[in-house]
Amino acid sequence: MKKRILLVDDHSIVRSGLRSLIELEDDLAVTGEAATGMEALELVRKQDFDVVILDISMPGKNGVDTLRDLQRIRPELAVLILSGYSEEQYALNLIRSGCRGYLSKDSGPDEIVKAIRTICNGRRYLSVELADLLARELTKPSDKRMHEMLSEREFQVFYKLASGKSPTQIANELFLSVKTISTYRARVLEKMNLRTNADLTYYAIKNELIN
């Protein structure tokens, strides 16, 4: 039986390219496509998939939030992040959040197919770049960048604050109280040794975490 794959990317040309690549393989099949995180969650509730290939930067519900929701509603579902951002920018945080692999969109077709098959077989896929990052984290944990020291939820709040969302907006999106979001904000600022939301935005832009 072919492994069922859901493509989640807001660019139709990216989905089309991935579909063409995957359909060359006898053991893989694209059985769903979504342009937004909300569409992806709706499909996952209705259909069975073996792997989700997920982008990070999408309108509305971004890939960071979508990954967290997928973990909640289908914890056994494997997720491969395929992003325009390099491994160094997001991979460690999202591996901690539950994705099974992380690839840059600059990766070659053979590596993308290899990653899908590895994940379908129940293993994590570590690119050379990601394996190097994990090795450096183990040998020199003090070399971590500031956002890599945040917990999963702190990183989620950091990403939204840096993107310009208010605590009220974030509270509504995450179904938490404004007070709780303010607590997370204070922790994030303290851990990152920053003072304001503008500092968070500047940090995110400088480190190419947001465009």
matplotlib code that plots the C-alpha trace (Angstrom):
import matplotlib.pyplot as plt

x = [0.0, 1.3, 2.1, -0.4, 1.0, -0.6, 1.1, 0.6, 2.0, 0.4, 2.1, 0.4, 3.6, 5.4, 2.6, 2.6, 6.3, 6.2, 3.3, 5.2, 8.2, 6.3, 4.2, 7.4, 7.7, 5.8, 5.4, 4.3, 1.1, -0.2, -3.7, -4.4, -3.3, -3.9, -2.9, -3.4, -2.9, -6.7, -7.3, -4.7, -6.3, -9.7, -8.3, -6.5, -9.7, -11.5, -8.8, -5.9, -2.4, 1.0, 3.1, 2.4, 4.9, 4.4, 5.7, 6.4, 5.5, 1.8, -1.0, -3.3, -2.2, 1.5, 3.4, 4.6, 1.0, -0.2, 2.5, 1.4, -2.3, -1.4, 0.5, -2.6, -5.3, -3.1, 0.0, 1.0, 1.0, 4.5, 5.4, 8.2, 8.9, 9.9, 10.7, 12.4, 14.2, 17.5, 17.9, 19.9, 17.0, 14.1, 15.0, 16.0, 12.9, 10.5, 12.2, 11.5, 7.9, 7.5, 8.3, 10.1, 12.4, 13.3, 14.5, 15.2, 13.4, 16.9, 17.2, 17.5, 14.7, 16.5, 16.9, 13.2, 12.1, 14.7, 13.4, 9.7, 10.6, 12.7, 9.8, 7.3, 9.4, 9.0, 12.4, 13.5, 15.2, 18.3, 19.9, 23.7, 23.0, 20.6, 22.8, 25.6, 23.4, 22.3, 26.0, 27.0, 24.1, 25.4, 29.0, 28.6, 25.1, 26.3, 26.6, 22.8, 21.2, 18.7, 15.5, 16.8, 16.7, 12.9, 10.4, 7.9, 5.2, 7.6, 8.9, 5.3, 4.5, 7.8, 7.1, 3.7, 4.9, 7.8, 5.3, 3.5, 0.5, -0.8, -1.2, -5.0, -4.7, -2.3, -4.5, -7.5, -5.4, -4.0, -7.1, -5.3, -5.9, -4.2, -2.6, -1.0, 0.3, 1.8, 3.5, 5.0, 6.1, 7.9, 9.7, 10.7, 12.1, 14.0, 15.5, 16.5, 17.7, 15.5, 13.1, 10.3, 8.3, 10.2, 13.4, 11.8, 10.9, 14.4, 15.9, 13.6, 14.4, 18.1, 18.1, 15.9, 13.1, 10.5, 10.6]
y = [0.0, 3.4, 5.9, 8.7, 12.2, 15.6, 18.6, 21.9, 25.0, 28.3, 28.4, 26.2, 26.0, 24.4, 21.9, 21.1, 20.5, 18.3, 16.3, 15.8, 14.6, 12.2, 10.7, 9.4, 7.0, 3.7, 3.6, 7.2, 9.1, 12.6, 12.1, 15.7, 19.3, 22.3, 26.0, 27.0, 25.5, 25.5, 23.5, 21.0, 20.4, 19.9, 17.4, 15.5, 15.2, 13.7, 11.6, 9.3, 10.3, 8.8, 11.9, 15.7, 17.9, 21.2, 24.8, 27.3, 30.6, 30.6, 33.2, 32.8, 29.8, 29.4, 26.1, 26.4, 26.6, 24.0, 21.5, 21.9, 21.3, 18.3, 16.9, 17.4, 15.9, 13.2, 12.6, 9.5, 11.5, 12.1, 15.6, 16.7, 20.4, 21.7, 25.4, 28.3, 28.9, 27.0, 24.3, 26.6, 29.0, 26.8, 23.1, 22.5, 24.3, 22.3, 19.0, 19.6, 20.4, 17.0, 17.1, 14.0, 15.9, 19.3, 20.2, 23.5, 24.0, 24.2, 20.4, 18.2, 15.9, 12.7, 14.0, 15.0, 11.5, 9.9, 12.0, 11.0, 7.3, 7.5, 9.1, 6.7, 3.9, 5.4, 7.1, 10.7, 12.2, 14.2, 16.1, 16.6, 20.2, 19.2, 16.4, 18.9, 21.3, 18.5, 17.5, 21.1, 21.4, 18.3, 19.3, 23.1, 23.8, 27.3, 28.2, 28.1, 31.1, 32.8, 31.6, 28.0, 28.2, 28.8, 26.0, 24.9, 27.3, 30.1, 29.8, 29.9, 33.1, 34.6, 34.0, 35.6, 38.6, 39.1, 39.0, 42.0, 40.3, 41.7, 39.6, 39.6, 38.3, 35.6, 34.6, 34.2, 32.1, 29.8, 29.7, 31.0, 34.0, 37.4, 37.1, 33.7, 35.2, 38.2, 35.7, 33.9, 37.2, 38.1, 34.7, 35.1, 38.6, 37.5, 34.4, 36.4, 39.4, 41.7, 44.5, 45.2, 43.6, 45.7, 44.1, 40.7, 41.8, 43.1, 39.9, 37.8, 39.9, 39.9, 36.1, 35.7, 34.1, 36.4, 38.3]
z = [0.0, -0.9, 1.9, 2.0, 2.0, 2.8, 1.3, 3.3, 1.6, 0.6, -2.7, -5.3, -7.4, -4.5, -3.9, -7.7, -7.8, -4.7, -6.1, -9.4, -7.5, -5.2, -8.0, -9.6, -6.7, -6.7, -2.9, -2.2, -3.1, -2.5, -1.2, 0.1, -0.3, 1.8, 1.4, 5.0, 8.5, 9.1, 5.8, 6.9, 10.3, 8.7, 6.2, 9.0, 11.0, 8.0, 6.3, 7.2, 6.2, 6.9, 6.5, 6.5, 4.6, 6.2, 5.5, 8.3, 6.7, 5.9, 6.2, 9.2, 11.1, 10.6, 10.5, 14.2, 15.4, 12.9, 14.1, 17.7, 16.7, 14.6, 17.6, 19.7, 17.4, 15.7, 17.9, 15.9, 12.6, 11.2, 10.2, 7.9, 7.9, 4.4, 4.7, 3.0, 6.3, 6.8, 9.4, 11.6, 12.1, 13.1, 13.1, 16.8, 18.1, 15.8, 16.4, 20.1, 19.2, 17.6, 13.9, 12.6, 10.2, 8.9, 5.4, 3.6, 0.3, -1.2, -0.6, -3.7, -4.9, -3.8, -0.2, 0.0, -1.1, 1.3, 4.2, 3.4, 3.3, 6.5, 8.4, 6.9, 8.4, 11.9, 12.2, 12.4, 9.4, 10.2, 7.3, 7.5, 8.6, 11.3, 12.6, 12.9, 14.8, 17.2, 17.7, 18.5, 20.9, 22.8, 22.8, 23.3, 24.8, 25.7, 22.0, 21.6, 20.2, 22.5, 20.8, 21.0, 24.8, 24.8, 25.6, 23.0, 24.3, 24.9, 21.3, 20.0, 22.0, 21.0, 17.3, 17.5, 19.5, 17.0, 14.2, 15.7, 17.4, 20.7, 23.9, 23.4, 19.8, 21.0, 23.9, 21.5, 19.1, 21.8, 23.9, 26.9, 29.2, 28.5, 31.9, 30.9, 27.7, 29.6, 31.9, 28.9, 27.4, 30.6, 30.6, 27.0, 27.5, 30.5, 28.9, 25.8, 27.8, 25.9, 27.0, 24.6, 21.8, 19.3, 20.6, 19.9, 16.4, 15.7, 17.0, 14.8, 11.6, 12.3, 12.7, 9.7, 11.7, 10.1, 6.8]

ax = plt.figure().add_subplot(projection="3d")
ax.plot(x, y, z, "-o")
ax.set_aspect("equal")
plt.show()
